[in-house]
Amino acid sequence: MSKYTIAWMPGDGVGNDVMEGTRIVLDQLKLDAEYVHCDIGWEFWCKEGNALPDRTVEALKGTTCGLFGAITSKPQDEAKEELIPSLKNTGLVYFSPIVKLRQMFNLHTNMRPCKSYVGNPLNYRGNSITNPSGADVPIDQVVFRENTEGMYGGVEFFPLPEDVYNALCANPKMKPWKAKGLENVALSTRIVSKQGCTSICKQAFEFAHKNGRKRVTLIEKPNVLRETGGLMTRCFREVAKSYPHIWADEANIDAICMWMFKNPQDYSVLVAENMFGDIVSDLCAGLIGGLGFAPSANMGDTYAVFEPTHGSAPKYAGQYKVNPIAMILTAKMMLDWLGEKDMATRLEAAVARVIIEGKVRTYDMGGKATTLDVSRAIADYASQGVRQTV
């Protein structure tokens, strides 16, 4: 019997390509695991009306954790149009399966490391004023994103129901919308709780404490989003009191996009609610070479699903063209979570070695290697026991 049972969810598009490459690496590391294939993604929405079939949910309950490739999501109108004929006009509503997984399994913490590796030609180099040498700017940031609340909670309306409008009319700011006609009004909610805000802030500070990081930055917009942003800010400040040795500072979402571009090396741990965390983590990825280098983990108290930050890139599906490093580093995060620290260290060291040598590169890095070429090169170094990251 295997030590671990891992839900294997390639998903859509290039998710299949990068997962195949990652399996090469995990097998070379000899991870003692059974991989259970699970159906998820756009194909199952189109032909079954459910991108996260019930059979997959049941299968996940019997696994140690999940490894996920990529997902295709489209606006509601387009999603309904792509249903098979027998499912059209049946009242089905598309909902992102990865968002549903996060909520269903209470995967409250999304962790997204963004680290520049020496030799990556896509690393951020700063501007000519602050960095006249043109050398890489070292970046090692970790974004903690609240994963189940906020703007991605899925509580939305269109058209705006009369009873919802009436319930909100105690706020005089709602009244002008009636004149536009409720049939013309869409409403998305940003619902956060004290528990959710406190939890994600604690996760960020505790990570900083355990890993010797000196700064935790809150990303919010409380000067406009006064109640939800205000609650998050108050929770952040309260949690910060328990970590007096860590510099706790705050930045508005718009301002941080400028400051991180200008001085990315100044930031270490960043914490945000759901949508702001999603936005800023893509900015972080851009600083280290793009989404092909950006892993992530969705973690709860007892279960976790690991996925790269990138999407499904349908135009490249099956071409084995895309960079697998984000997916492979995602597997590294899974190994850390499983307690397989030695394997995780060897895997990251192998990634760093392949990058600095520059012999095997996918198209985004200026090379001609395939997804599987890069995966095999990393697997070879990982199996040789390379331990020192470069």
N, C-alpha and C positions, 0 to 999 in steps of 0.2 A: 504494500500500500504506500502511495506517495506521501511525502511530508506535507505538501500543499496541493490544494485543488484550486485552480485559477480559471475564472470565467474568461474565455477567449472571445472577444467581441471586435472583429475587424471593422464592422460598420460599412461605410460607403466609400466609393472612390479610391483614393490612394491609401485609405486606411488599410486595405488589404495588402498593398505593396509594402508599406512600412512595417506592418505586423509580421509579414513573412520574413523580412529582414531581421526583425527583432528576435524571432524564434530561432534563427541561426545562432545568434549570440547567446541566448539563454541555454540552448542545447550544448553549445561549446563550453559554457560555464558549468554544465552538468547540474543545473538546478533540479532538485528532486521534486518535481511537480507533475501533476496530471492537468491537462488543459481541456476544458469543457467548452466546445463551440456553442455560442449563443447567438440566436438571430436578433438583430437590431438594425434599424436604419430605414432609409427611404424606400427600399424595395418592399419592405413589409407594410409600410404605410400605403403604398400604391396598391398592393394586391390584397391586403388584409384590413386596411383602415386603422392599423395600430403599429406605430414604429417601434414600440416596446411590447412585444407579445407577452401574454400572461405566462406562457411556457418559459420564457426567458427570465421573468421575475422569479418564478419558482426555482429555476435552475440556480440562479444567483444565491438563493438562500442556503444552498448546500455547498457553497464555495468559500475559500479563505479570503479572496479578494478578486477584483476584476481588472483586466487589462483591455483597454479600448482604443481603437484606431482613430476613426474620424466620422463625422456625421454631416449629412446634407440637410439643411433646413431652408425652407422657402416661405414666403408670405402666404397667409391663409388662402387667398384666392387662387394662387398658383398651386398650392398643395391640393386643394379640392379638385382642381381641374385635372390633376395627374392620377386621380383614383381610377381604378378599373371601372367600366361602365356600370356594373351591378352595384357599386358602392356610391356612385355619384348621387347627390341630392337626397342622401339618407340622414343628414344632420351630423355627420362626422366632423370633428374639429381637430386639426393637427396641433400637437403639442410636442416640443422637443424631447426626445427620449432621454438625453443626457440630463436635462433639467429635471425631468420626472424622476430619474434615478437618484439624483441628489436629494430630492425632497422625500422620496419613498423610503430611502435608507438613511435619512437624516445625515447626509454627508456634509456637515455644516462648515467645514474648513476647506477652502481651495488654496493650495500652496503652489506658487509658480516661481521657481528660481530662474534667474537670468544672469548667466555668468559668461564673461568673455574668455575664450581660450587663446593662448598665445599661438600666433600663426594663422588665425582665421582672417582671410583677406577682407571679410565683411565687417570686422570689428569697427566700432566707432572710434574716430581719430580726432574729434574736436575740430574747432575752427582754427584758422591761421593765426588768430590773435592769441588765443589761450594755449595753443599747441603748435608752435611754429615748426617743430621737428616732424610733424606728421606721424608720430608714433601712436600705437594703440593707447587708448585711455582705458585703464583697467576697471572693469565693471563687475561687481558681484552683489547683485540685489536679489531680495526675495520678497515677493508680493503675497500677502495674506488677504484673501478675498472672502467675505462672508458669502456662503454658497446657497442658501435656501430662502432668503428673504429679499427685501428691496424690490427694485423694478422688475426683476426676473421672477417674481412670485407667481405671475400668470393670472392675476386678478385684473381683468380688462373687460371693457364693454364697448360694443358698437352694433347698432346705435345705442345711445345712452337711455336705459330704461327710465320711465317716469318715476317709478318708486325709488330708484337709486338717486335720481336728481332731487326728489323731494326730501330724501333722507339727508342730503348734503346741503340743503337750502338754509340751514342755520348759519352757514358761512355766507355772508353777503357777496363774496367773490364768485359764487356759483351763478348768481342771477343773470348776468349778461349772456350766459350760454343758452338760456331758454329762447332768447330772441333769434338765435341762429337756427333754431329748430333742432330738437333733440335727435331727430333722425339723421342729422348731419354731424353729430358730435361723437367722438371716440374718447374714451377715458382709460388711462392706465394708472395703476396705483403704485405707490412706493411705501410699502408697509414694512416697518422694522420693529423689533422688540428690544427691550432692555437686555433680555437674556441673550439674544443673538449678537447684539453689539458688544456686550461684555465678553462673550465667549471668544469672538474673533480677535478682540484686542488682547485678551489673555494669551491666546495662542501665539500672537506676534511677539509679545514681550517675553514669554517663556522661551521661545525659540532664540531670541536675541540673547537672553541670559545664558542658556545652555551652550551657545556657540560663540560666546565672547564678542558679540556685536554691540556696538556702543550707541546706536541710534535707531529709534523707531519713529516713523513719520506717518501721521494720520492724513489721509486724503479725503476731503469732504467739501461741502459747499453750504455751510450753516448760515452764511449771510443771506442766502436766498431760500434754501430749503430749511427753514428755521426750526421746524418741529422734528423732522426725521434727521436732518443733519445736526440739529442741536442735541438730540438724544445720543447720537453716535459720539459726538464731541465730548459730552459730559461723561459717558461711559469710558472713553479713552483716557480722560484726565483722571478719573477715579482709579482705573487699573494702574496707570503710570505711578501712582503714589507708592505702590508696592515694589517698584523697581527704581529707586532713587539713583542708582549707579548708571542708569541708561538715559541718554538724552532723548526726551520725548518732545517732538515738535509737530506742528500742524500746517497743512497747506491746502489751499483750494484746488479743486481738480483742474481748473484752467491754468492756474499759475504753475502747478507742478509739471505740466506738460512743457512749459518753457524752461523751468529750472533743471529738470532732468535732462533735457536736450543740451543745455548749456554746461551743466556741471554734474554729469551722471555719477562720477566717482564719489560724490559727496553723500550719496544715499545708500543705505544698507538694507533695512527692513521697512517695508511699506505696508500699511493696513488700510482697507477700504471696504465699503459695502459692496454689494453684488455688481452693479453696473459700473461703478467707478473703478472697481478692481479689475474688471474685464478690460476696460479701456486702457488703463495705465499699464497693464501687463503686456499689451501689444506694443506700447511705446517702449517698454523695457526690452522686449524681444528685438525691436528694430535696432537698438543700440548694440546688440551682440551678434548681429548678422541676419536677423529675420526669424520667422516662425519655425524654420527648419532646425533651430537650436533651442527651442523653448518647450520644456516639459512641464507637466503639472500633475497634481494629485488632488483627488476629492476624498477627504477623510472624515469619518465619523468616529464614534466612540469605539465601535467594534468591527467596522467594515470600511473598505476603501475601494475606490475605482480610480485607476491611473490612466491618464490620457494626455497626448501632446496637445499643445495649444492650437495647432493649426487645424484648418478645415479639410474638406474632402477633395478639393481641387479636381472636379470631375474630368476636366479636359486632359489630365495626365493619368487618369486611372488605367492601370494595367500596363503602362509603359515603363515602369520601374525607373523612372527618371528623377523622382523627388528625393530630397535629402532625408535619410532615416534617423539622423542623429537626435532629433527631438523625441522620437519614439523610443530610441534606445536609452536616452537619458531618463525618459519616463519609466522604463523598466528598472533603471538604477534606483529611482525613488521607491519603486515597489520593493526592491531588494532591501533597501534601508528599512522600510516599514515592516518587512517580514523578519528583520533582525539578522539578515545575511550580510553583515557589514563587510566582511572580507571580499565577497563577490562584488558588492557595490563599489568598493574602492578599486578593485581590479578593472571593473567595467569603465568607470570614469577615467581611470588612468589610460586605458586603451583608446578611449575616445580622444583624449588630449594628445596622445601620441600620433594618431592618424591625422589629426588636424595640423599639428606642428610640422609633420613631415611633408604634408601637402602633395603626396604622390597619388592619392586616391580621393578625388573630389567630384561631387555631383555638379550639375550645370550651374546651380546658383552660386557656387564657389569658383566658377570659371573652369571647371573640369568637364570630363566626358564620361566619368564612371557612372555605373548604374546604382540604383538603390541597394541591390544585393552585393555589388562589388564593395561598397563602403561597409556594409554589414559584415561581410567576410573578413575584411581587413581588421575591423574592430574585434571580431570574434577571435581571430588569430592572436592578437596581442593579449586579449583578456585571458586566453587559455595558457599563454606563456607565463602568466603571473606578473606582468608589468604592474607595479604598484605606485610608482611615483608620478603624480600628475605634473604636467609641464606648464 
